[in-house]
Amino acid sequence: METRDPDDALTLCLLARHPRVDLLAVTLTPGTPAQVGVVREILVRLGVHLPIGVRRPDSPAAAVSPFHVDWLGRAPPARADELAHALLAETLRAFPDCTLLTGAPLHNLRLLLRHHPEARLGRWVAQGGFAGDDLVEPADRLAKFAGRRCCQSYNFGHDSKGALAALSSRQIAERRLVGKNVTHGVAWDGALHKALAGQTSVSPGIALAHAAMTLYLAQQPAGKLLHDPLAAVAAIDPTVFSWREATVRQRGGQWESCPARDTQTYVAVAVDRRRALATLFAPATWIEPEPSA
């Protein structure tokens, strides 16, 4: 995960205490002490202890957004438990059936594949890539992407070597990609926020995420597209989505998915919004919010 956008932290809040998830570890890129401090602060508030791995513990990057400070206060800098690729390898050895969820550029996964050729990953779920008209049925196309076959992808584009390595690696048995062709159709807006207001007592993760979005919506009333949280839903229950097997490639700085067989790479082409939100916010009793005006 990273901490320049609220998406990753919201996802951490909702997964760390989710009734269908056993979260094993967190890795950060680049992994500054300030970033580790933010993640530790979130985990402490949720009553969860997890190992944290980082790519570059000595990175000078200003990698924590002002939003995180406004939301959590200025968390004290902290040290990671170890390098991210080593933590990933250890976790895979101890829990060979676990799923890796990525919501940031893929540096840590690339380093895992490079430094640990013995590592085997049964399932990788990524927020990234794109499915266009070659795969998405007309009824499922978002208007903004109609007529497109390729699109930029932040997480894949900011480490394209890592993305291409992971997409072709025999160390990964199954790949599932959730791109903006579906994530741009689901937002945490005022209506969703209101629907969740009476549910915050059922989970400290929902409560902490709701507090974050109270602040966010005051600054951005249109709401927040749920990129990483929807990828998390795919990790919890892939049947919430419709999938097509594909070959995913980079073309001119953009990403496209082409129909293919025997790639073990599946891209999301549609999502059941109601089921996605019910899955994401479990154990809340879900009531479909009225659309925002």
Kinemage of the C-alpha trace (Angstrom):
@kinemage 1
@onewidth
@group {chain A} dominant
@subgroup {mainchain}
@vectorlist {calphas} color= white
{ca met a 1} P 0.000 0.000 0.000
{ca glu a 2} L 0.924 3.682 -0.157
{ca thr a 3} L -0.228 6.761 1.719
{ca arg a 4} L -0.531 9.521 -0.848
{ca asp a 5} L -4.226 8.763 -1.422
{ca pro a 6} L -6.889 7.849 1.188
{ca asp a 7} L -7.881 4.693 -0.739
{ca asp a 8} L -5.238 2.425 0.770
{ca ala a 9} L -5.859 3.505 4.353
{ca leu a 10} L -9.618 3.085 3.954
{ca thr a 11} L -8.998 -0.422 2.652
{ca leu a 12} L -6.753 -1.227 5.605
{ca cys a 13} L -9.421 -0.017 8.031
{ca leu a 14} L -12.094 -2.186 6.443
{ca leu a 15} L -9.957 -5.323 6.079
{ca ala a 16} L -8.179 -5.329 9.438
{ca arg a 17} L -11.371 -6.098 11.365
{ca his a 18} L -13.428 -7.687 8.578
{ca pro a 19} L -15.237 -10.885 9.673
{ca arg a 20} L -14.231 -12.744 6.500
{ca val a 21} L -10.591 -11.672 6.437
{ca asp a 22} L -7.527 -12.857 8.330
{ca leu a 23} L -5.060 -10.105 7.519
{ca leu a 24} L -1.498 -11.407 7.876
{ca ala a 25} L 0.856 -8.536 7.046
{ca val a 26} L 1.096 -5.074 5.494
{ca thr a 27} L 3.764 -3.868 3.084
{ca leu a 28} L 4.442 -0.266 2.096
{ca thr a 29} L 6.074 1.558 -0.773
{ca pro a 30} L 8.410 3.278 -0.456
{ca gly a 31} L 8.096 2.703 3.288
{ca thr a 32} L 9.276 5.819 5.073
{ca pro a 33} L 9.176 5.983 8.888
{ca ala a 34} L 6.291 8.452 8.549
{ca gln a 35} L 4.326 5.923 6.485
{ca val a 36} L 5.010 3.136 8.969
{ca gly a 37} L 3.841 5.475 11.718
{ca val a 38} L 0.534 6.052 9.932
{ca val a 39} L -0.074 2.334 9.436
{ca arg a 40} L 0.834 1.536 13.047
{ca glu a 41} L -1.512 4.280 14.239
{ca ile a 42} L -4.383 2.791 12.236
{ca leu a 43} L -3.669 -0.710 13.510
{ca val a 44} L -3.395 0.463 17.131
{ca arg a 45} L -6.732 2.237 16.884
{ca leu a 46} L -8.254 -0.969 15.510
{ca gly a 47} L -6.658 -3.164 18.177
{ca val a 48} L -4.698 -5.189 15.620
{ca his a 49} L -1.006 -6.099 15.618
{ca leu a 50} L 0.540 -7.014 12.268
{ca pro a 51} L 4.087 -7.101 10.871
{ca ile a 52} L 4.909 -4.257 8.491
{ca gly a 53} L 7.387 -4.505 5.636
{ca val a 54} L 8.838 -1.690 3.539
{ca arg a 55} L 10.763 -1.325 0.309
{ca arg a 56} L 13.084 1.573 1.234
{ca pro a 57} L 13.251 2.343 4.952
{ca asp a 58} L 15.727 5.165 4.232
{ca ser a 59} L 13.600 6.834 1.551
{ca pro a 60} L 13.578 10.658 1.816
{ca ala a 61} L 10.203 10.874 0.043
{ca ala a 62} L 7.379 12.945 1.477
{ca ala a 63} L 5.007 10.008 1.174
{ca val a 64} L 2.200 10.849 3.624
{ca ser a 65} L -0.565 13.130 2.379
{ca pro a 66} L -1.884 16.061 4.443
{ca phe a 67} L -5.227 14.246 4.561
{ca his a 68} L -3.773 11.455 6.699
{ca val a 69} L -2.399 14.012 9.153
{ca asp a 70} L -5.727 15.863 9.340
{ca trp a 71} L -7.510 12.556 9.967
{ca leu a 72} L -5.144 10.766 12.358
{ca gly a 73} L -3.033 13.583 13.740
{ca arg a 74} L 0.730 13.526 13.327
{ca ala a 75} L 1.550 9.884 14.035
{ca pro a 76} L 5.072 9.375 15.407
{ca pro a 77} L 7.528 7.905 12.893
{ca ala a 78} L 8.106 4.185 13.342
{ca arg a 79} L 10.417 1.453 12.120
{ca ala a 80} L 9.232 -1.416 9.960
{ca asp a 81} L 9.692 -5.021 11.003
{ca glu a 82} L 11.666 -5.950 7.870
{ca leu a 83} L 12.024 -5.456 4.143
{ca ala a 84} L 8.773 -5.980 2.277
{ca his a 85} L 9.958 -8.723 -0.085
{ca ala a 86} L 11.341 -10.743 2.832
{ca leu a 87} L 8.103 -10.357 4.796
{ca leu a 88} L 6.074 -11.439 1.774
{ca ala a 89} L 8.263 -14.522 1.277
{ca glu a 90} L 7.977 -15.491 4.948
{ca thr a 91} L 4.216 -15.037 4.895
{ca leu a 92} L 3.835 -17.188 1.782
{ca arg a 93} L 5.905 -19.950 3.357
{ca ala a 94} L 3.802 -19.899 6.501
{ca phe a 95} L 0.452 -19.439 4.738
{ca pro a 96} L 0.769 -20.915 1.230
{ca asp a 97} L -2.949 -20.501 0.479
{ca cys a 98} L -3.082 -16.785 1.248
{ca thr a 99} L -4.074 -14.087 -1.243
{ca leu a 100} L -1.895 -11.072 -2.023
{ca leu a 101} L -3.857 -7.845 -2.496
{ca thr a 102} L -2.019 -4.900 -4.070
{ca gly a 103} L -3.282 -1.332 -4.172
{ca ala a 104} L -0.086 0.514 -5.033
{ca pro a 105} L 2.729 0.369 -7.599
{ca leu a 106} L 4.138 -3.146 -7.667
{ca his a 107} L 7.699 -2.616 -6.444
{ca asn a 108} L 7.341 -5.012 -3.525
{ca leu a 109} L 5.844 -7.792 -5.640
{ca arg a 110} L 8.564 -7.317 -8.264
{ca leu a 111} L 11.250 -7.632 -5.586
{ca leu a 112} L 9.566 -10.731 -4.165
{ca leu a 113} L 9.676 -12.424 -7.573
{ca arg a 114} L 13.276 -11.359 -8.145
{ca his a 115} L 14.793 -12.210 -4.765
{ca his a 116} L 12.694 -15.272 -3.929
{ca pro a 117} L 12.402 -17.471 -7.033
{ca glu a 118} L 11.149 -20.299 -4.813
{ca ala a 119} L 8.128 -18.252 -3.688
{ca arg a 120} L 4.750 -19.404 -4.966
{ca leu a 121} L 1.639 -17.228 -4.866
{ca gly a 122} L -1.699 -18.945 -5.343
{ca arg a 123} L -3.730 -15.817 -6.016
{ca trp a 124} L -2.862 -12.193 -6.645
{ca val a 125} L -5.642 -9.574 -6.693
{ca ala a 126} L -4.613 -6.157 -7.965
{ca gln a 127} L -6.191 -2.771 -8.309
{ca gly a 128} L -4.898 -1.964 -11.737
{ca gly a 129} L -5.138 -2.635 -15.441
{ca phe a 130} L -8.107 -1.844 -17.645
{ca ala a 131} L -10.809 -3.708 -19.557
{ca gly a 132} L -12.189 -1.927 -22.597
{ca asp a 133} L -14.630 -2.596 -25.404
{ca asp a 134} L -12.859 -5.820 -26.402
{ca leu a 135} L -14.052 -7.440 -23.175
{ca val a 136} L -16.822 -5.346 -21.616
{ca glu a 137} L -20.372 -5.838 -22.855
{ca pro a 138} L -22.132 -2.629 -23.966
{ca ala a 139} L -24.556 -2.733 -21.038
{ca asp a 140} L -21.646 -2.800 -18.573
{ca arg a 141} L -19.561 -0.005 -20.083
{ca leu a 142} L -19.240 3.205 -18.126
{ca ala a 143} L -20.008 6.170 -20.373
{ca lys a 144} L -16.603 7.749 -19.765
{ca phe a 145} L -14.823 4.644 -21.110
{ca ala a 146} L -17.138 3.687 -23.974
{ca gly a 147} L -15.172 3.284 -27.200
{ca arg a 148} L -11.849 2.750 -25.414
{ca arg a 149} L -9.649 -0.322 -25.533
{ca cys a 150} L -6.819 0.939 -23.300
{ca cys a 151} L -6.286 3.404 -20.491
{ca gln a 152} L -3.639 4.570 -18.039
{ca ser a 153} L -3.327 2.693 -14.752
{ca tyr a 154} L -1.530 4.431 -11.884
{ca asn a 155} L -0.502 1.324 -9.993
{ca phe a 156} L 0.726 -0.538 -13.059
{ca gly a 157} L 2.199 2.492 -14.785
{ca his a 158} L 4.308 3.620 -11.822
{ca asp a 159} L 6.197 0.328 -11.862
{ca ser a 160} L 5.546 -1.067 -15.308
{ca lys a 161} L 8.473 -3.489 -14.980
{ca gly a 162} L 6.864 -4.914 -11.865
{ca ala a 163} L 3.465 -5.148 -13.522
{ca leu a 164} L 4.816 -6.911 -16.604
{ca ala a 165} L 6.874 -9.287 -14.468
{ca ala a 166} L 3.876 -10.207 -12.307
{ca leu a 167} L 1.584 -10.621 -15.308
{ca ser a 168} L 3.952 -13.135 -16.901
{ca ser a 169} L 5.366 -14.869 -13.819
{ca arg a 170} L 4.978 -18.621 -13.424
{ca gln a 171} L 5.345 -18.075 -9.683
{ca ile a 172} L 1.771 -16.750 -9.605
{ca ala a 173} L -0.980 -19.301 -10.190
{ca glu a 174} L -3.916 -16.907 -10.655
{ca arg a 175} L -4.211 -13.175 -11.290
{ca arg a 176} L -7.361 -11.076 -10.864
{ca leu a 177} L -7.305 -7.418 -11.890
{ca val a 178} L -9.845 -4.783 -10.922
{ca gly a 179} L -9.452 -1.691 -13.080
{ca lys a 180} L -11.068 1.698 -13.329
{ca asn a 181} L -13.601 0.371 -15.851
{ca val a 182} L -15.436 -0.959 -12.768
{ca thr a 183} L -14.039 1.110 -9.878
{ca his a 184} L -15.218 4.355 -11.471
{ca gly a 185} L -18.762 3.106 -11.069
{ca val a 186} L -18.777 2.901 -7.260
{ca ala a 187} L -18.135 5.873 -4.967
{ca trp a 188} L -18.288 6.645 -1.268
{ca asp a 189} L -20.556 9.674 -1.602
{ca gly a 190} L -22.894 11.523 0.714
{ca ala a 191} L -25.681 8.971 0.326
{ca leu a 192} L -23.428 6.047 1.194
{ca his a 193} L -21.942 7.999 4.089
{ca lys a 194} L -25.395 8.689 5.508
{ca ala a 195} L -26.410 5.034 5.128
{ca leu a 196} L -23.331 3.954 7.115
{ca ala a 197} L -23.714 6.547 9.874
{ca gly a 198} L -25.874 4.284 11.986
{ca gln a 199} L -23.639 1.251 11.432
{ca thr a 200} L -20.338 2.487 12.841
{ca ser a 201} L -20.808 0.702 16.157
{ca val a 202} L -20.696 -2.755 14.537
{ca ser a 203} L -17.008 -2.536 13.632
{ca pro a 204} L -14.091 -0.295 14.676
{ca gly a 205} L -12.845 -0.521 11.090
{ca ile a 206} L -16.069 0.906 9.698
{ca ala a 207} L -16.052 3.582 12.407
{ca leu a 208} L -12.498 4.695 11.620
{ca ala a 209} L -13.122 4.694 7.862
{ca his a 210} L -16.350 6.631 8.373
{ca ala a 211} L -14.479 9.251 10.406
{ca ala a 212} L -11.960 9.584 7.571
{ca met a 213} L -14.707 10.047 5.016
{ca thr a 214} L -16.492 12.638 7.154
{ca leu a 215} L -13.359 14.749 6.791
{ca tyr a 216} L -12.894 13.855 3.111
{ca leu a 217} L -16.480 14.697 2.122
{ca ala a 218} L -16.236 18.058 3.849
{ca gln a 219} L -13.390 18.836 1.451
{ca gln a 220} L -14.614 16.865 -1.589
{ca pro a 221} L -18.448 16.694 -1.510
{ca ala a 222} L -18.616 14.674 -4.738
{ca gly a 223} L -17.146 11.718 -2.880
{ca lys a 224} L -14.341 9.203 -3.323
{ca leu a 225} L -14.182 6.513 -5.989
{ca leu a 226} L -13.548 3.158 -4.308
{ca his a 227} L -10.548 1.827 -6.219
{ca asp a 228} L -8.622 -0.260 -3.677
{ca pro a 229} L -11.695 -1.132 -1.600
{ca leu a 230} L -13.319 -2.770 -4.629
{ca ala a 231} L -10.163 -4.770 -5.259
{ca ala a 232} L -10.425 -5.876 -1.638
{ca val a 233} L -13.956 -7.086 -2.335
{ca ala a 234} L -12.585 -9.168 -5.209
{ca ala a 235} L -10.113 -10.756 -2.802
{ca ile a 236} L -12.908 -11.575 -0.342
{ca asp a 237} L -15.525 -12.779 -2.838
{ca pro a 238} L -14.658 -12.816 -6.544
{ca thr a 239} L -18.214 -13.889 -7.445
{ca val a 240} L -19.326 -10.293 -6.863
{ca phe a 241} L -17.697 -9.491 -10.222
{ca ser a 242} L -17.961 -10.750 -13.782
{ca trp a 243} L -14.568 -11.772 -15.186
{ca arg a 244} L -12.959 -12.386 -18.555
{ca glu a 245} L -9.724 -14.242 -19.087
{ca ala a 246} L -7.261 -12.052 -20.914
{ca thr a 247} L -3.769 -11.126 -21.897
{ca val a 248} L -2.852 -7.764 -20.376
{ca arg a 249} L -0.225 -5.639 -22.051
{ca gln a 250} L 1.187 -2.140 -22.053
{ca arg a 251} L 0.845 0.014 -25.143
{ca gly a 252} L 2.163 3.557 -25.331
{ca gly a 253} L 2.010 4.070 -21.576
{ca gln a 254} L -1.510 2.684 -21.352
{ca trp a 255} L -2.867 -0.779 -20.508
{ca glu a 256} L -5.213 -2.980 -22.456
{ca ser a 257} L -6.748 -6.403 -21.988
{ca cys a 258} L -7.326 -8.723 -24.918
{ca pro a 259} L -9.424 -11.923 -24.853
{ca ala a 260} L -7.231 -14.970 -24.339
{ca arg a 261} L -7.194 -18.503 -22.983
{ca asp a 262} L -4.933 -20.298 -20.534
{ca thr a 263} L -3.354 -17.118 -19.155
{ca gln a 264} L -4.785 -17.499 -15.636
{ca thr a 265} L -5.236 -13.719 -15.751
{ca tyr a 266} L -8.792 -12.499 -15.233
{ca val a 267} L -9.962 -8.917 -15.519
{ca ala a 268} L -13.154 -7.579 -13.955
{ca val a 269} L -15.687 -6.426 -16.554
{ca ala a 270} L -18.700 -5.757 -14.301
{ca val a 271} L -19.595 -5.586 -10.620
{ca asp a 272} L -22.753 -6.141 -8.615
{ca arg a 273} L -22.719 -2.846 -6.721
{ca arg a 274} L -25.101 -3.887 -3.969
{ca arg a 275} L -23.230 -7.118 -3.235
{ca ala a 276} L -19.897 -5.308 -3.403
{ca leu a 277} L -20.913 -2.770 -0.771
{ca ala a 278} L -22.512 -5.421 1.436
{ca thr a 279} L -19.296 -7.454 1.277
{ca leu a 280} L -17.016 -4.474 1.867
{ca phe a 281} L -18.898 -3.176 4.896
{ca ala a 282} L -19.658 -6.472 6.637
{ca pro a 283} L -20.827 -6.999 9.346
{ca ala a 284} L -23.023 -3.927 8.813
{ca thr a 285} L -26.661 -4.674 7.990
{ca trp a 286} L -26.774 -3.335 4.494
{ca ile a 287} L -29.460 -0.930 3.279
{ca glu a 288} L -29.032 0.388 -0.243
{ca pro a 289} L -28.555 4.178 0.005
{ca glu a 290} L -30.614 6.548 -2.048
{ca pro a 291} L -28.542 8.000 -4.920
{ca ser a 292} L -27.007 11.383 -4.200
{ca ala a 293} L -28.770 14.265 -5.877
